[in-house]
Amino acid sequence: EYLEKLSRAGLERRLAPIAELIAAGRTKHPRKDYDDRLEWELGVIRKLGFSGYFLIVWDFIKYAKDSGIPVGPGRGSAAGSLVAWTLGITDVDPLRYDLLFERFLNPDRVSMPDIDVDLCERRRGEVIEYVRHKYGKENVGQIITFNSMKARAVIRDVGRALDVPLAEVNKLCAMIPANPGKPTTLSEARKSVKELSDTLAGNEGYRRLFDLAERLEGVSRHAGVHAAGVLIAPRPLVEYLPLYKSNNDEITTQFEMKSVEKMGLLKMDFLGLITLTILDDAVKSVVRRTGRPLDLAEIPLNDSEVFRLFAEGRTDGIFQFESSGMRDLLRRVQPSVFSDLAALNALYRPGALDAGTVEVYIERRRGKKFDYPLPHLEPILKETYGVLVYQEQVMLAARAVAKYTPGEADMLRKAIGKKDEAALQAEGEKFVRKSVAEGVPKKKAEELWELILPFGRYGFNKSHSVVYALLAYRTAWMKVHYPVEFMAAVLTAASGRSEDVVKYVNACREMKIPVLPPDVNASQLSFTPDGESIRFGLGAVKGVGEGAVASVLGTRAADGPFVSLTDFCCRVDLRLNNRKVIEALIRSGSFDSLNQSRATLAAGVDAAMEVAAAERRSRESGQGGLFSDESAADHEDRFPALPEWSPDERIRYEKETLGFYITGHPLARFEDEIALFGDVTADQAGERVDQNVRIVALVTSLKKTQIKKGQNEGKMMAKGVLEDLTGSVPVTIFAALLERVGSWLSEGTPVLVSGVVRSSSAPGSPEPEGEGALVPVELIAREIQALEGMREAAATELHLATPLPGTLDETLASVKEILESSPGSVPVYLDIRRAGHWEARVRAAGRLAVRPTPELTRGLERLLGPGAVRYVYDHS
């Protein structure tokens, strides 16, 4: 049989690198274990009639790998199959990690296997197209999905239909608890949230809205295409089920996933995973630079530097490990071996966190003594310190203690997960009975069952944890050993999402990797390594399309770098690079390498384009270049030399053209305020849903609207965006607060906002599903304060760095004059220092104590220089 032939050849290939270790008995399992496991799996596959299924998956994965399309190391329970490993479908040895085939394919119960495949997001379509070509376009199709009305979304939809003011709708939505792992229904919210039930009882309009929404909850809102599901049939799909043509001409089934599965049709999941695209881009960049091949499948899994990165929580860009909650867990656990990463991947989920399992795991990992429930269980639970973490551990425990068959153990796992009381009671009696029959005391067996029972709330698939921990490890290894190439790939993947780009640019700065502005003479389309720096791509500039970028890159490659703005205008296609495009490039800093101020270049655009137009007319008339005896650089000298824009103007234009600040940030001068007054950053807001927070940020958008109905009819409310150094978060300001702050609050104002974080799923959008998912959020403002002057008001000491003694007398006289202009009670200290020789701190006379104000700070910094003024605060 062809599958058997491929599998046996694949096993030889997989074991060849460790053949000597196997022969010397230095591997976890002897060769016989591999042969026996392969024989057993092949027998089960033959018995259930799934050989063809494996061959189909093997074929398209082989095509992907042969075509250079990145494929993930595995996904889900399929990683428990040795046959899948030998065929190259997965990249994890299931025996090495105690992964179970029966978790994937139960030998005692016929059910369709389900091999999900992660593919490079950019090239996923090529694999689907290959399958269409191989099996026939009419025989292959994607699966429809129906987006249903979820709790908050249906409230918003009904509220809009009833013309209820948005502010009042948002107030109702805010009362519905956000729980991504298990979304709260409207019926549950009505019963469990007293504030909501009281509000509904006291307002007939709200009650009508809520009643209608409750009836509509769960109803399909609109159709879409399933993110991954693809059907493959032996004959045209239309012979099996009705098809649907979407607005953009995509052909899908009219039956959704579960109905398709019940029909027995072959479904494959082709998932696009951006992490694979990132790794592929980074590896190719490294190979181009070094000229040496790099295969991530061959890297060691015991790299101490990689584990140090995890232990320190430096996980920006690391697959599955970059949320702030996971970083905190990493710092507490201090992972040092690969199995720690797999366990953390399984434990960082609401069920395990709520059950306290994580705390027990951490205590035991730090050395707290514990006993195994039974001696039989030590080999099974040792790697997780006696804590049940994985579904496979329960299955192995049932086999070890109660002599369950592999199929019975899988049925036990399913029963626990479904939480069917009757089924669980029957299964519990069976477990105790079989355990006693194997010599386990009844009391011990019952205690073990009580330990297993709550596991259904949080138990996770070990196969999936291991393969995704492997993917996370590979991203971390690249970040440690090739940080510039890796972060350039991460930034490229984040392009188009300004919040993420801001976050990763900030991470680069923490890693001491300079992020350089775009440059017409150095940039490519996307982010690229530039020595020890990362260069912005020209494609990141707003208003500059791919056609314009292609013209710039093609011209530069053909004729060399641009030496002036006029040279640029004369050489590129001005139909693509029009005046607006060129201005955007100047404002973003893309011409900085020409050594002219941005202001000078902006003023010279018209002149440069006129020269280019004249040269083009001259060429078209056959007269040759009008300025053939002059260089383009000569024309630059005729531009009016203008002083550079102010720092604020410069970064404002960067924000307009790039979507974020690059050479500076308006909040950079508020470091003290951020540390003193804020307790959350924009990128952490998603993990603080329904909690009160304080954020120091810049108002980057503010739109006021009039309330049309309700008790605040005619008053104004506002929606805006707050941005800090890590990203941005939407903010809602209701009428009462806006009346107090509206006179001074505007775009560009640095503020301290206190409020509560609420989820903010858009109407009709599917709410995040799955363990650990984060919901979109907004901040409901309760208080807004201007940041200007807050640090001065909180200061308890003022320290001034003064110049060398040669100019001290004259300087001190000026300092004294400024201090006396703002008398108060805060003491002043002079820090006098001569580098490498001596330093001294002198307390100024009591009569020079001050009342700190922004004006005082600015006056002192003008005299002594930026950074010379430092305030000290009482942190008690």
N, C-alpha and C positions, 0 to 999 in steps of 0.2 A: 504494500500500500504506500502511496506517495507520501502521505503525511508521516508515516513511520520512518520512511527513508530520510526525509528532510530532518525529522526530529533527532534521529540517531547521529546523523552527520553534524547537526547543530550542537549536540551535546559534546561530541569530540572537539569541536572548534572552541566551545565555551570553556572546557576543562583543560585544554592544552596549556594555557599559561600557568596553571597551578598543578600540572601533572606530577612534577617532582615533589611538591608538598604533599599531594595525596599519597604518593608512593611511600613517603617517609612517615605517614600517619600524622601529619602536622595540620590537617584541616579538621573542621568541626565534624564533617561526615566523611566516611570512607567512600570509595568509588561505588561499591555495591549499593549504597543507599540511593545514589543517583540513578543507577540502572533499574533498581526495583521501583523507584518512584515513577520513572519514565514509563516503564512497562504498565504499571497500574493506571496512570493517567491515560495512556493510549487505549487501554482496555475500556475504561469508562467512556471515553470519547467515541470509540467504535460502538459500544453498546447503546449509547444514546443517539447515535446517528449524526454527530456533529463534526465529522472529519472535514466535510466541505466548508463548514463555517470557518474553521481555523485556516484552511487554505485560502479562502477569500481574503481574510484579514492579513495573512502572511503576504499575499500577492500585492495588495496596495501599499502595505508598509515597505515592502522591498522596492516597489516603484519609487516611493517617496525618498528612501535612503539613497537609491541609485541616482536619483535626480538632484541630490544635495538639498532636499527639503528636510529641515530638522523635525525629528520625531521625539516625543517625550519618552522617558524611561519606563513609562507605564502609568496606569491610572486605575484606581479601584481594585476590586478583588481579583482581576485577571493576573495581577502580579504574583498571586499564589500558585500559578500554574508553571510547572517545569517545562511543559511542552511549549508554552508561550515564550519562555526564556530561550529555549533552544532554537526557536524559529526567528528570534530577533524581534518578536512583538513587544517584549518587555526587556529591561536591562538589569533586573534584580534577581539574584540567585535565591529562589524561595527556600531552599534548605538552609542556607546560611542564616536567614532571618526568621526561621520557623513560621513561614507563611503556608497557609493551608489551601490545597486545591479544592477541597469540598466547600470552602467558603465561597468559591467561584462557581463550581459545578457540583451539585449534590448527586452522588451516585445512586441514591435511593429514591430520587424524585425527579421526573423529567420536567425541566424548565429551561427555556431558551437561555443560552449563555449570553453574556453581555460584555463585550470587550470595547471599552471606550478608549479612543486614541487621541492624544494631544498632538497637535501639529502646529508648525510655525504659523502664526496668525496671518502673516503677509502672503503665504503661499498655500494656505489651506485649500483655496479654490482649485488649484492645479490637481490636487489629489481627487477631489470630487469629479473634476472633468475627466480624469483618467478612468475612474469607475464608470462614468457615463459612456465613454468611448468603448470600454471593454465589454460592458454588459448590454449596451444599447440605450440610447437616450430615452426611449419610451419606457424602458424597464427600470429606470432610476429616477427618484424624485425626493425632494425634501418634504418634511412633515409640518403640517400647520400647527400653530399654537394659538390658544384663545386666552387673551389677557383679561382676567376677571376683575371686577370691581372690588377692591380691598377697602378696609374700614375707612381710613382717612380720605382716600381718593373718592369714594362714593359720597361721603359727606360733602366734599367740595363740588362734585358734579351736581348733586341735588340742590345744594345751596345756590349754585350759579343759575340753575333752571328756575328756582323760586325767587331769584333776584334778592337773596339775602346778602347784606353787605359782607365783603370779604373779611373784614376785621372780626365780625361776629362768627363767621364760618371758621376762621383760624382759631378763635377762642374755643369753639367746640372740639375741633381737631386736637388741640393741645391737651384736652382732658382724656384722650384715648391713649392708654399706655403704649409705648413703642417697645416691641419685643421681637426683633428680627428672627430669632430662632423659632418662636412659636407666636405668630401674630395674634394679637387680641382681637376678637370679633366685636361687633357693635353690641350684640346681645350680652357678651361677657362684660364689656365695659359698663353697660347700663347697670348691671347687677353689682359690680365690684368697686366702681368709682363713685363715692358718695357725692363729690362735687358735681359730677355729671348728672346723677339722678336728681339732685336738688335743683340744678339748673333747668332740666327738662320739666320737672314738676311745676316750676314757677313761670314757665314761658310757653304758651300754646304754640307759637310759631316755631320755636326750636323743637318742640315735641313732634310737630307735623313733619318737619324736615328729617328728624331722626327716625321716625317711624317709616317714612318712605325709603330712606337710605338702608334701613335694616332689611326691608323687603327686597331691595335691589342688590344687596351685598352678595358677592359670589357669582352674579350674572356676568356672562361674557360681554366685554365692552367692545373689543375689536380683535381682528385676526392678525397674526403675524407668522413669521417663519421660525421654526424651532432652531435654536442656536447651533445644534449639532446633528440632529437626527436625519439620517439619509436611508431611504428604502432601496433595496435591490431585489428585483423579482425576476423569475425565469421568463415571464412574458410581459407584454405591455401592462403598466400599472392600471390603466383604465379598465382592464378585464377583472380587476380585483376590487377596486374601490373608486368612488368619485373623486375627481380632481378639482382644484380651485386655482383660478388665475388672479393674482393680486394686482393692485394698481400699477405696480412697476413691472408687470408681465412675468413675475415669477410663478412657476407652476408648482403647486404643493398638493398634498392630499387634503381631502375635506374632513378626514378623520384625524383626531389628535392622537398623541403617542400611545396612550393606554389602549385605545380601541384598535390601533394598528397592531400592537403586540398581541392582543387577544385573537386577532385574525390569523396569527402564526406567520406573518410576513417577516422577512429578514430585515432587521433594523441595525444600522451601524451608527455609531456616534463619532463624528469628526469634529473635534473641538479645537478652535483656534486659541492658542496660548501665547500671549505676548512675551512671556519669559523666554520661550524658545527662540523667538525672534531676536530678543536682546542678546542672548548667549551667542547666537549665530553671528550677529553683527560684531560683537566684541571679539570672538575668536578669529574671524576673518581679518579684523583690524590688526590683531596681534601677529597673525601669520604674515600679513603684508609688511609689517615693520621688521619682524625678526627673520623672515625667510625660513622659519622652522615650522613643521607641522605641530598642531596642538589638538589632542583628542581628550575631551573631558571625561570620556568613559574610562580613561586609564589613570586619572589622578588618584593619589592616595587619600583614603578616608580618615586619616589620623593626623592631619596637619594641625599642629598646635596653634599656629597663627590664625587659622580659620576659626578654631574654637574660641580663641581670645576675642575675636570680633563678635561672635555670638554672645559671649559672656559679658562683654561690655555694652551690649545693646546697640552696636553701631550698624544697624541693619536697614538703613535707607536703601531701597532698591532690591532687597533680598526677598525672594519669593516666599510668601506665607509668614514672614517673620518681621514685617516692618511696622505693624501697628504699635501705638504707644503702650497698650496693655501687654502685648507680647514682649516688647522690650523690657518692661518692668519684670515680667516673669523670667526672662532670660538672665537678667542681673541677679535675681534671687536664686535661681537654680544653678547658674554657673556650669552650663553643659561642657563636658570634656571628652565625650565619646559620641559616635554617631547614633547609638541607641537613645541617647538623651534627646537628640533632635526629633527623632521619630515619636518619642513619648510626649514631648512638648506639643508637637503638631496635633496629637490626639487629645491632649488635656486642655488646650486652650480653646474650650468650647463651653457654651453656657451651662450645659448639663453637668459637666465635671466641675466647673467653677462653683455652681450653686450647691453641689453635693459635698463640697469641702475636700474632694479627692486631691486637688492640687496641693492644698496645704499639707495633707498627710504625706504626699509624695516628696515635697520639699523637706519636711522634717526628717524623714527617713534617709533621704539622700545626704543630708547634713550630718548623719550619724546617730539619729535616735534609734534605739534598739527596738526590734520587733520580732515576732514569731510568725512563721508561716502557719496557715490554718491546719495543714497536714503536711507531713514530710514529702508526700507524693508531689506536692505543688512547688517545691523549691526550684527545680529546673525550669518550671514554667513562669514563675513570678520573680525570679532573681533579678532580671534586668530592669524591672520596674519597682524594686525594693518592696516586694510583697503586696503591691497595690494592683488591683485589677484595672487595667487600662484598655486593653484590646478585646474585641469580640473573640479573636482567635484564642486568647488565654482561657476564656470560659469554655470554648470548644475542647481545648486540650485538657482542661481540668476535668471535664465530664468523661473524657476518654480514659484519663489516668485513674480517676477515683471510682467511677461507676461503670467503666468498661462500655461506654457508649460506642456504637459504630461511628465512623466519620459522618455518615448521612444523618444519624440520630443526633449527633452533636450539632450539626448545622440546623436541624429542626428546633433544637433547644434554643439556639441563638436567635432564630426568627421569632419564637414564642416570646422570649424575653423582650425583644424589641417591639413587638406589637402590643404588649401590655394587656392582653385579653385575660381577664381575671379567671374565667373558667379553665382556659387552656393552661394558664400558669399553675393553677392548683393541681391539675392533673399531671403536669410536667414535674412539679415539685414532689408529688408523691412518688412518681416514677424514679426521680433522681435519688431520693432517700432510700427507696426500696433496693435499687440496683447497687447503691453505695454500701448498704448494710450487707448485701449478698457478697460483696468483695471484702468483707471484714472490717469495714469502717463502723465505729460505734454510732448508733442512731443519733445520739445527741450531737456528735461532731458533724454528721451528715446534714442534720437540720441547721446547724450553725453555718455551715458552708453554703447551704441553699439561701439562707437569709442574707449572706454576704453577696451572693450572685444576683439576687432578685432586684435590688435597686440599680444594678448595673445597666439595665435597659435604658435608663435615662441619659446615660453619657457614654456607654461603650462605643468604641470607634473601630473601624476597619483597619487592622494593622497593615495589610497589604498597601492600602492607600497612603497611610502615614509614612511608611518606609520609602515608597517611590517619590512622594512629594518632599520628604526630608532630603532625599538624594538630590533632587532638583534644587532645593534651597542650598544645600552644601555646595553644589557646583557654582551657583551664583555667588556665594560668599567666597569661594576659592578664587574666582575671577576678580572679585573686588579687592581681595588681599594682594594677589600677585600681579594683576594688571588693572590697577584702579582707574587709570585715565581712559583706557579703551572701554572698560566696563561702564563707567559713569557716562561716557559719551553715548553709548548704546542705550542706556537707561533714559537719558535726556531725549534722544531721538524718538524713542517709544512714547515718551510723554508729550511730544510736540502736539499742539492743538489743545492741550489742557493746561492753561496758564497756572492753575493752582499747583499742579504736580511739578511743572517746570520750576516754579519758585522754590518748592520744597527741595528738589534735587540740586538746584544751583546752590542753595544754602548748605546742603550736605557736602557739596564739592568744596565750598569754602572751609568747612570744618575739617575736611581732609587735606587742606592746603593745596588744592588743585585750582589754579586760577581759571575762571570761565571768561574767555575773551569775547568782546563784541563781534558781530559779524563783520566780514572784511571782503571787499570785492576782489582782493588779490590773494586771499588765503582760504576763504570759506568754500565749502561744498554746499549741496542742497540741505543736508542735515547736519547735526552736531558731529564733529570729527576731532580726534586727537590732534594736538598741535604741539609736539614736543611733550613737555610735562604739563601742558595746559589743555583745555578743551575749547574749541572754537565754535561759536554759534554758526548755524547754517543760514544761508541767505533765505531759505524757505521759511525761516522763523519770522521774517519781517512781514508785518501785516500790509496787505495791499500789493505785495510782490508775488505774482503767480509763478507757477512752475515753468511756464513758457519764458517769462522774463529771466528767471534763474538759469534756464538751459541756454539762453542766448549769451548771458554773462560767462558761464562756465565754458561754453564752446568757443567763444571768442578768445578767452584767456588761454585756453589750451592750445589754440591754433597760432596765436600771435604774441603770446607772452603777457606779462602783467600790465595793468593800466598805470600810466605814469602821471596822469592828471585827470581832472574831471572832464576837460575838453576831449582828451584822448578817449576816455570812456564813451562819451557821447558820439564821437566820430566813428567808433568801432562797433558798438552794439546795435541791435535792431531797435530803433526808437519807437517803432510801432508797438513793441512789447514793453520796452523800458521808457514809458512816457514821463512827462514832468512829475506826475504824482508819485510814480515809482521811484524816480531819482531822489525826490525830496524825502520819501520814506527811508531810502537807503542812507541818506545823509543824516537824518535825525536819529537813526538807529546806531550810528557810528561806523557804518560800513565803508566810509571813505577816510577814516582816521589815519590810515597808513600813508596817505598822500601828504601828510604833514601840513595841512591847512586846517584852520579852525573850522568847526562845523558851521559857525555863523558866516564865515567867509564863503564857504562852499555853497551854502543855501542862497546867499546873495548872488552867486555867480551862475546859477543854473540856467537862467535865460540866455546869458551871454554864451555859455558853452553849447547850448542847444542851437543857437543861431549860427555859430561856427560850424557845427556838425551839419546843419541844413545847407549852408553855403557850400561846403565841401561835397555834399551829396549832389547838389545841383550841378556843380562843376564837373564831377565825374560823369553824371548822366549826359552832359552836353559834350563830353569828349575832350574837355580842356585839361584833364588831369587834376591833381590836388591843388586847390587854391593856395594852400600854405605849405607847399612841398619843401620849401627851404627852411621851415621853422619846425621846431618840435612842439608837441602838445603842451609840454611843460612851460614853454614861453608864454602861451596864452594864459596860463594860470597867473603869471605875474601881473596881468592886467586886471585881475579881479581886485575889488577894493578890499584891503586887509582890515577885517573887523575883529574886535576883541571877542573871545569865546563867550558863549552864552553862560549865564550864571549857573552854578551847580544845580539849583532847583529847576531851572528851565531845561537844562541838559537832561536830567533824569525824568522830567515830565514828558519830554519827547520820546525818550526810551520807552516809557510806559505806554505811550500811544502807539508806537510802532512795533514793539515786541510783546506787549501785554504784561510786562513786569519791569521792575527796575534792575539794572545790571551793574552800572558803575557806582551806584550809591542807593540809598533808600531814605525817604523822609523820616522814618522812625529810627534811623541809626543813631541820632543824637539823643534818643530817649531810652538808652540802655538802663539807666537807673530806674526810670519809671516802670519799665517792663518787669524788672526784677522785684521792685517794691510792691507794685499794686496789682499786677496780673497774676492769675493762678491757672490760666489755660492759654494755649496758643491755637491759632485757627486750625492747624492740622490735627489737633487733639479733640476738637469739639464733637466729632462724630462718636466719640466714646464716652461723652458726658450727657447723653440724652436724659431729659427730665431732671437734670441737676442744675443748681445755681452756680454760675461761673462769673469771673471777672476777666476781661480781655483788654489789653492795650493795643490799639489798632488805629489805622488811618481810614477815614470815611472816603471810599473811592467811588461810590455811586449813591445818589439820594434822590428818590422820586416821591413827591408828595401827591396824594390823591384825596379827593373830597368824599367823605362818607355820605352815602345816599339815603340810608335808612337806619332805624334804631335810635337808641338813646343819645348817640353822638351825631345824629344827622346834621349835615352842614359843616361839621368840623373836619380838620385835616388829620390824616395819618400818613406814615411814610414807610417805604420799603427801601432798603439800601444794601450796600456791601461793605463789610469791614475787612481790611487787609493788614496783615502783620508780616513779619519776616519769614513766616513759614507757609503762608497761603492766604485764603480768604474764606469768609463765611457770610451768608446773607443775614440781614437783621431787619426785624419789624419793630416799628415805633408807633405805639398807639396814641390816640388823641391827647390824653391827659399829659403824657410825658412830652409830646411834641410841642404842646402849648408852652411848656416851661423852657425848652431848649431850642425851639425853632428859630429864634431870633439870631442865634450865633452859629448854629450847626449848619455846615455846608460841606460840599465835596472838598477833600484835601485837608480837613480838620483832624488833627491827632486827638484821640479821645480815650477815656477809660469807660467801658460799657459794662454794667452789671446787669445780669438777666438770667433767664433760664433757657437751656438748649431744648429745642423740640424737633421731632422728625418733620420733614417737609417734602414727602414724596409728591411729585407733580400729579395732577389729576390724570387718571388712566394709566399711570406708569406702574409696572409690576413692583411690588415691594420686595426688597432683598430677601432671598430665601437661603436657608442653610445655616449651619452653626457658625457663629462668629461674624455673620454678615453685618455690615454697617449701613445704617439708613442715611439718606440725605438729610441734612439738618439746617435749621436756622436758629438764630438767637432772638428771643423775645426780650427786648430791652425793658428793664425796670428803672434804670438810672443811667444817665450819661453825663460825664464831667469832662470839661476841656483839660487836656493833658498839660498844656502850657502853664507852668508855675507850680505844678503839683509836687515836683521833687524839691523845689525850694521850700515849699510850705512844710514838708516833712523833715527837713534837714535839722540836725542837732549840732553839727560842726561844719565849718568851711575851711578847706585846705587850699592854699595857693602855692603852686610851684613857681619860684622866683628865679630870675637869671643869675649869672655869675656875679661875684662881688664888684667887678669893675664898673658895672652900671647900676649897682644896687641902690645907691642913695637916690639917684634921679627917679628910678622906677618906683621905689618905695613911696616917694612923695606923691606920685600919680596914683598909686594903689590907695594910699591914705585918703586922698581926695575922693576917690570913687566909693570907698567904704563909708566915709562920713555922709555920703549922699543918701544912704539907706540905713539909718541907725536902728538897732534892735537888740535882741538878747542872744543871738547865736554867736559863739566865740569863733575867732579867726586864727588860723595857724599858718605860718610861713614855712614852707619846706624849701630850704636852701641846699643846693647840692653842687659839688664839683666832681664830675665823673672821675672815678678811679682814685680820688683823694680823700674827700670827706663829705659828710652831709649833716645837716642840723635841722631841727624843727623848733621854731620859736613861736610862742603864743603871743599874739598881738595884745596890746593894752585893752583893758576891759571897755574903755570908751569907744573902741573901734568895733565892738560887737555889732552885728548887722541883722537886718530883716531881709532874708534872701528873697529876691524876685528875679524874674527872667531878665529884666533890664539890668540888674546888678551883674548877673552872670555874663550877659553879652558885653557889658562895658569892661569887665575884667579880662574876658577872653580876647577882646580887641587889643588890649594892652599887653597881656602876657602870652597870648597865642592859644590856639585850640588845644584842649586837653589840660590846660594849666589850672582849671577850676575843678575841684573835686569836693562833693558834699559827702558827709558821713551821716548815717541814720541810726537811730536806736531801734534794733530789730527785736527787742524784747516785747 
